[in-house]
Amino acid sequence: MVFEKIAALLAEKLECEATEIKMETEFSALGIDSLDVMELLMTLEEEFGTEIEMGENKVNTVAELTALIEAKLA
């Protein structure tokens, strides 16, 4: 569920199909910078009703972001 939501949001931002977004996809390959990731994170916080702290963790892939959010929701 988390991955699907991330993929849908990225697809909307990038104007592509959600099926093009894979777990191993790197944000840099999509042309997404750290500011874009933070904006995505804020949107996901609202969607899931939780606060997600990245802290020292640098998130480079869709899988890393998915794991971060799933850990917070667990």
Summary of the structure (lengths in Angstrom):
residues: 74
radius of gyration: 11.2
end to end distance: 12.9
largest distance: 31.2
contacts: 187
relative contact order: 0.21
helix: 64%
strand: 3%
